[in-house]
Amino acid sequence: MAPQPGRRAVVRVPVATLWTAPEAVRPIDCPALAGSPDVAAWIAGMDRDQLVGDCVLTQLLLGEPVRVTESRPDGWVRVVALGQPAAKLDADGYPGWLRAAHLADVSDAAPAGTAPADIAPAGIAPADTGPSGAGATGSGRAASGPAASGPAVPGPTASGPTASGPRASGPTASGTAADGPLTVDVAHTALRTEPDGDAALTGVVLGTRLTPAGPAVDGRRPVRVPGRPDPLWAPEDDLVPLPAERPEAEQVLAVAERLRDLVYVWGGMSTDGIDCSGLVHLAWRRYGITLPRDADDQAAATSRVPLDAERPGDLYFFARPGRRIHHVGIVSAEPRGGRRRMLHACYLTRRVVEEELPADRTATLVGAHRV
């Protein structure tokens, strides 16, 4: 039975794709629509132009919460992705369409007291964005929709992004919550039915948050998985505790650097394929920080720093005159003599690359920001 309007649900597959409309999907998208989606095969089957089809809005990872707003008899549901702020589109998160088969009702997600770690993402206070306008350009990604006077990000606000998810009563000596949520810290992992059993879920990606269900056995940790009554088992070495303390920006940059040469996919937000703002969102998500999903909203939620004062891990934002911010990259080195470098998911090369800003990119640089 499909989740009903007005109810919350959680993603039950490793990666679920959020679409602009059911009618927008293409024949090439079938692997991403299957009951057990094969996102890697979907991306591998697309040509250069299909990788940037604007029918994809974003992607949600295993355990991410949604609010269902509409249900159709053909297996589609309209949802708001509660863990991906998009203030100009919906005050609660990112709206779009999912396959109902990719969701589990919250009541089926986990036993009492073990709700998914993402169910209440932390908020981010708005900050000055600098130049902005209407529309998006073809060199990056900015969601379309009515402009808002400022981001109204869900959850409690603070002076900047804050760590999300439940916390134990206090951090351990290593700065992590003793029994709090875990985060996948490898590009892909598999969850098994038993410590030495068959793989039940493959392709669980970096940044996925999992709720522990007991101590490790033979190097595998039991975790709660939405839609499954019994825990599944993950390699203990593939998981790290969600930090209780804010990371340094250079730590986040190091996570993003692990995705160098990953294919660019419009709306992608996984280690199978990613876009510019997805790279930023996912790298900070690895450390429990919830940033908005789109580049222009990320600019609004972060603090401007003077050019030449930026540091590795800060963000560069780009916009053409009179238009909304359309691209974001992560500062990868301190500027030297007016020359700047960044790591970014590049629309033009269709890859995550680290490079010096070429002249045409520098011409659209509108500012540096700090998370």
Secondary structure, DSSP 4 states (H G I P E B T S, - for coil): -PPPTT-EEEE-SSEEEEES-GGG--GGGHHHHSSS--HHHHHHT--TTGGG-TTEEEEEETT-EEEEEEE-TTSEEEEEETTS-BTTTBTTSEEEEEEGGGEEEGGGTSSTT---TTSSPPP-------S--SS--TTS----S---SS---SS---SS--B-S---SSB-TTSBBTTS-EEE-SSEEEEESSTTS-EEEEEEETT-EEEE-S--BTTEEEEE-TT-SS-EEEEGGGEEEPBSSPPPHHHHHHHHHTTTTPBB-TT-EETTEE-HHHHHHHHHHTTTB---SSHHHHHHTSEEE-TT---TT-EEEE--TTS---EEEEE-S--BTTB-EEEEEETTTTEEEEEEPPHHHHTTEEEEEE-
